[in-house]
Amino acid sequence: MSPYVSVILPCYNEEGHVIAEVERITRAMDESGYTYELLAIDDGSTDQTLAKLHEASPRFPQLQVIPMRRNGGSGVVRRIGTQRAQGEIVVWTDADMTYPNEQIPELVRVLEKDSMVDQVVGARTSEQGSYKFLRVPAKWFIRKFAERLTGAKIPDLNSGLRAFRREVALPYLRLLPPGFSCVTTITLAFLSNNHEIQYVPVDYAQRAGKSKFKFISDAYKYILQVLRMVMYFNPLKVLMPPALTLLAIGGLKAIYDVVVHPVHIAQDTVLIFITGLLIGSLALLGDLVVRSRAET
């Protein structure tokens, strides 16, 4: 029989605690009564993570150890794991002891009981990561920006603990970037296509081991990914507001120019107005492409 739940566990240089994480997940899933598989995917670790997983695998019948020859990033690991998963429900989590993986059955139960919900996200109630004084305001800004563009309330945009219906997620796997922003991508893909997402509050512990998060580059990637995903599904949300703003400014400036200098419109007024027209045309063209892609 195929398992009902597939848990995807990316592992990269987690030798000091990866087995403790496997034990915690398998204990919770065994007690839940759900049939499951645990896919521990080693993302080209340079320490003894893979060796420890192979050594422990006989103790855990549901554990599958999948080695990758080179480091591809958490997004690549989660995409491959989801493609190989056999369960109806797929769970993403991390192996760094930060997320309360004993709550995985709770997320699965939400999907089991409510067929209208397609994804359940563990919304963190605190921030314990590195660069906390920078991450908190940066994440707040990116989250509010994403809420503005998607028109949905997002308590946690980039939580690594989530459960979703595999069948619903499959069309969006090709959109996943290789890095940390893959969790942001799957959230925005679901919201942009009106899939219901429910949030469950979870605690967030101090990370075990060394963080792979790089503040400047990863924050930049998060913002780019939010824009990319909303542009991919709803370009009008991104392009039409600045287009209308420029058109309004150009129109008002033209009226001012005519009043102050009759029969004369300044060059910058024309430039502003034309720029607004161009951006608006791109918005309409992008929306046409999105609609034609959906129909095919």
C-alpha positions as CSV (number, residue, x, y, z in Angstrom):
1,M,0.0,0.0,0.0
2,S,1.2,3.5,-0.8
3,P,1.7,5.7,2.3
4,Y,-0.7,8.5,3.0
5,V,2.0,10.9,4.1
6,S,5.4,11.6,2.6
7,V,7.8,13.6,4.8
8,I,10.6,15.3,2.9
9,L,13.7,16.0,5.1
10,P,16.5,17.9,3.4
11,C,19.8,17.2,5.1
12,Y,23.0,19.2,4.5
13,N,25.9,19.0,7.1
14,E,23.6,18.0,10.0
15,E,25.7,15.1,11.4
16,G,25.3,16.2,15.0
17,H,21.5,16.0,15.2
18,V,20.0,14.5,12.0
19,I,19.3,11.1,13.7
20,A,17.6,12.9,16.6
21,E,15.4,14.6,14.1
22,V,14.6,11.4,12.3
23,E,13.7,9.8,15.7
24,R,11.4,12.7,16.5
25,I,9.6,12.6,13.2
26,T,9.2,8.8,13.2
27,R,7.9,8.7,16.8
28,A,5.3,11.4,16.0
29,M,4.2,9.6,12.8
30,D,4.1,6.2,14.4
31,E,1.9,7.5,17.2
32,S,-0.4,9.3,14.8
33,G,-1.5,6.1,13.0
34,Y,-0.9,7.5,9.6
35,T,0.9,5.4,7.0
36,Y,4.0,7.3,6.0
37,E,7.4,7.4,4.4
38,L,10.3,9.6,5.4
39,L,12.6,10.7,2.6
40,A,15.8,11.9,4.1
41,I,17.7,13.5,1.1
42,D,21.3,14.3,1.7
43,D,22.2,17.4,-0.3
44,G,25.8,16.6,-1.0
45,S,26.9,16.9,2.7
46,T,30.7,17.3,3.3
47,D,30.5,15.8,6.8
48,Q,29.2,12.4,8.1
49,T,25.5,13.2,7.7
50,L,25.0,10.6,4.9
51,A,27.0,7.9,6.7
52,K,24.9,8.4,9.9
53,L,21.7,8.2,7.9
54,H,22.8,4.9,6.3
55,E,23.9,3.5,9.6
56,A,20.6,4.3,11.3
57,S,18.3,3.3,8.4
58,P,17.8,-0.4,9.6
59,R,16.2,1.0,12.7
60,F,13.5,2.9,10.8
61,P,11.5,0.9,8.3
62,Q,9.8,3.9,6.8
63,L,13.1,5.8,6.3
64,Q,14.5,6.1,2.7
65,V,17.9,7.7,2.4
66,I,18.4,9.5,-0.9
67,P,22.0,10.8,-1.6
68,M,22.7,13.6,-4.0
69,R,26.2,13.8,-5.5
70,R,26.4,17.6,-5.3
71,N,24.8,20.4,-3.3
72,G,21.7,21.6,-5.2
73,G,20.0,23.7,-2.5
74,S,16.9,23.1,-0.4
75,G,14.6,24.0,-3.3
76,V,16.1,21.3,-5.5
77,V,15.8,18.7,-2.7
78,R,12.2,19.6,-2.0
79,R,11.3,19.4,-5.6
80,I,12.9,16.0,-6.2
81,G,11.5,14.7,-2.9
82,T,8.0,15.8,-3.8
83,Q,8.3,14.3,-7.3
84,R,9.4,11.0,-5.8
85,A,6.9,11.0,-3.0
86,Q,4.2,8.4,-3.0
87,G,1.9,9.9,-0.4
88,E,-1.2,11.9,-1.0
89,I,0.0,14.5,1.5
90,V,3.5,15.9,1.4
91,V,5.2,17.5,4.4
92,W,8.2,19.8,4.1
93,T,10.4,20.4,7.2
94,D,14.0,20.9,8.2
95,A,16.6,18.8,9.9
96,D,18.1,21.5,12.1
97,M,15.8,21.0,15.2
98,T,14.1,24.4,14.8
99,Y,10.6,23.2,13.9
100,P,8.4,21.2,16.2
101,N,8.2,18.2,14.0
102,E,6.1,16.4,16.6
103,Q,3.2,18.6,15.3
104,I,3.4,17.2,11.8
105,P,0.4,14.9,12.4
106,E,-1.6,18.0,13.5
107,L,-0.9,19.6,10.1
108,V,-1.9,16.5,8.3
109,R,-5.2,16.2,10.2
110,V,-6.2,19.7,9.0
111,L,-5.9,18.5,5.4
112,E,-7.7,15.2,6.2
113,K,-10.7,16.9,7.8
114,D,-11.1,19.8,5.5
115,S,-11.1,19.1,1.8
116,M,-11.2,22.8,1.0
117,V,-7.8,23.4,2.4
118,D,-4.9,22.5,0.1
119,Q,-1.9,23.6,2.3
120,V,-1.3,24.0,6.0
121,V,1.7,26.1,7.1
122,G,3.3,26.1,10.5
123,A,3.3,29.8,11.3
124,R,6.2,30.6,13.6
125,T,5.4,32.7,16.7
126,S,9.0,33.9,17.2
127,E,12.2,34.6,15.3
128,Q,15.3,32.7,16.5
129,G,17.5,32.8,13.4
130,S,20.8,34.5,12.9
131,Y,20.8,38.3,12.1
132,K,17.6,38.6,14.1
133,F,17.8,42.4,14.3
134,L,17.9,42.5,10.5
135,R,15.7,39.6,9.7
136,V,12.7,40.7,11.6
137,P,12.1,44.0,9.9
138,A,13.2,42.6,6.5
139,K,10.8,39.7,6.7
140,W,8.0,42.0,7.9
141,F,8.5,44.2,4.9
142,I,8.6,41.3,2.4
143,R,5.6,39.7,4.0
144,K,3.5,42.9,3.8
145,F,4.6,43.4,0.2
146,A,3.5,39.9,-0.6
147,E,0.2,40.4,1.2
148,R,-0.4,43.6,-0.8
149,L,0.3,41.9,-4.1
150,T,-1.7,38.7,-3.4
151,G,-4.5,40.3,-1.5
152,A,-4.3,37.6,1.2
153,K,-3.2,37.5,4.9
154,I,0.1,35.7,5.3
155,P,1.2,35.2,8.9
156,D,4.4,33.4,7.8
157,L,5.6,33.7,4.3
158,N,8.7,31.5,4.4
159,S,8.1,28.9,7.1
160,G,9.9,25.6,6.4
161,L,7.2,23.5,8.0
162,R,4.2,22.8,5.8
163,A,1.9,20.1,4.6
164,F,0.1,20.2,1.2
165,R,-1.8,18.0,-1.2
166,R,0.8,16.6,-3.7
167,E,-1.6,16.5,-6.6
168,V,-2.3,20.3,-6.2
169,A,1.4,21.1,-5.9
170,L,2.8,19.1,-8.9
171,P,2.1,21.8,-11.5
172,Y,4.1,24.4,-9.5
173,L,7.2,22.3,-8.8
174,R,8.9,23.6,-12.0
175,L,8.7,27.1,-10.5
176,L,10.7,26.3,-7.4
177,P,14.1,28.1,-7.2
178,P,17.0,26.1,-5.8
179,G,17.5,28.0,-2.6
180,F,15.5,28.9,0.6
181,S,12.9,30.9,-1.3
182,C,11.3,27.7,-2.5
183,V,8.9,27.8,0.5
184,T,7.9,31.4,-0.4
185,T,7.3,30.2,-4.0
186,I,5.0,27.4,-3.0
187,T,3.0,29.8,-0.8
188,L,2.6,32.4,-3.5
189,A,1.8,29.8,-6.2
190,F,-1.1,28.4,-4.1
191,L,-2.4,31.9,-3.1
192,S,-2.2,33.3,-6.6
193,N,-4.3,30.4,-7.9
194,N,-6.9,30.7,-5.1
195,H,-5.9,27.5,-3.3
196,E,-6.9,27.7,0.4
197,I,-4.0,27.9,2.9
198,Q,-4.5,27.5,6.6
199,Y,-1.9,28.6,9.2
200,V,-1.2,26.7,12.5
201,P,0.9,28.6,15.1
202,V,4.1,26.7,16.0
203,D,7.1,27.4,18.2
204,Y,10.5,28.0,16.6
205,A,13.6,26.9,18.4
206,Q,17.2,27.9,18.2
207,R,19.0,26.2,15.3
208,A,21.3,23.3,15.9
209,G,24.5,23.6,13.9
210,K,25.6,26.4,11.6
211,S,23.1,28.4,9.7
212,K,23.3,28.4,5.9
213,F,21.2,31.6,5.6
214,K,23.0,34.6,4.1
215,F,21.0,37.8,4.9
216,I,21.7,40.1,2.0
217,S,21.7,37.6,-0.9
218,D,18.7,35.6,0.5
219,A,16.6,38.7,1.3
220,Y,17.2,39.9,-2.2
221,K,16.2,36.6,-3.6
222,Y,13.0,36.6,-1.5
223,I,11.9,40.0,-2.8
224,L,12.7,38.9,-6.4
225,Q,10.8,35.7,-6.0
226,V,7.7,37.5,-4.7
227,L,7.8,39.8,-7.7
228,R,8.5,36.9,-10.1
229,M,5.7,34.8,-8.8
230,V,3.0,37.5,-8.8
231,M,4.2,38.6,-12.2
232,Y,3.9,35.0,-13.4
233,F,0.3,34.6,-12.2
234,N,-1.1,38.2,-12.0
235,P,1.1,40.8,-13.7
236,L,-1.7,43.5,-13.4
237,K,-1.1,43.5,-9.6
238,V,2.6,44.6,-10.2
239,L,2.5,46.8,-13.3
240,M,-0.9,48.5,-13.4
241,P,-0.5,50.6,-10.2
242,P,2.7,52.3,-11.3
243,A,1.2,52.7,-14.8
244,L,-1.9,54.4,-13.6
245,T,0.1,56.6,-11.2
246,L,2.4,57.8,-14.0
247,L,-0.6,58.4,-16.3
248,A,-2.3,60.5,-13.5
249,I,0.9,62.5,-12.9
250,G,1.4,63.1,-16.6
251,G,-2.2,64.2,-17.0
252,L,-2.1,66.6,-14.1
253,K,1.3,67.9,-15.3
254,A,-0.1,68.5,-18.8
255,I,-3.0,70.5,-17.3
256,Y,-0.5,72.6,-15.3
257,D,1.7,73.2,-18.3
258,V,-1.3,74.4,-20.4
259,V,-2.4,76.8,-17.7
260,V,1.0,78.2,-17.0
261,H,2.3,78.1,-20.6
262,P,-0.6,78.1,-23.1
263,V,-0.2,75.8,-26.1
264,H,2.9,74.3,-24.6
265,I,3.5,70.9,-22.9
266,A,6.9,70.2,-21.4
267,Q,9.0,67.3,-22.6
268,D,9.1,65.7,-19.2
269,T,5.3,65.7,-19.1
270,V,5.2,63.8,-22.4
271,L,7.9,61.4,-21.2
272,I,6.0,60.6,-17.9
273,F,2.7,60.0,-19.8
274,I,4.3,57.8,-22.5
275,T,6.1,55.8,-19.8
276,G,2.8,55.2,-18.1
277,L,1.2,54.1,-21.4
278,L,4.1,51.6,-22.0
279,I,3.9,50.1,-18.6
280,G,0.2,49.8,-18.8
281,S,0.5,48.1,-22.2
282,L,3.0,45.6,-20.8
283,A,0.6,44.9,-17.9
284,L,-2.3,44.2,-20.3
285,L,0.0,42.1,-22.6
286,G,1.3,40.1,-19.6
287,D,-2.3,39.5,-18.4
288,L,-3.2,38.3,-21.9
289,V,-0.3,35.8,-21.8
290,V,-1.3,34.5,-18.4
291,R,-4.9,34.0,-19.5
292,S,-4.0,32.3,-22.7
293,R,-1.5,30.0,-20.8
294,A,-4.3,29.0,-18.3
295,E,-6.7,28.2,-21.2
296,T,-4.2,25.8,-22.8
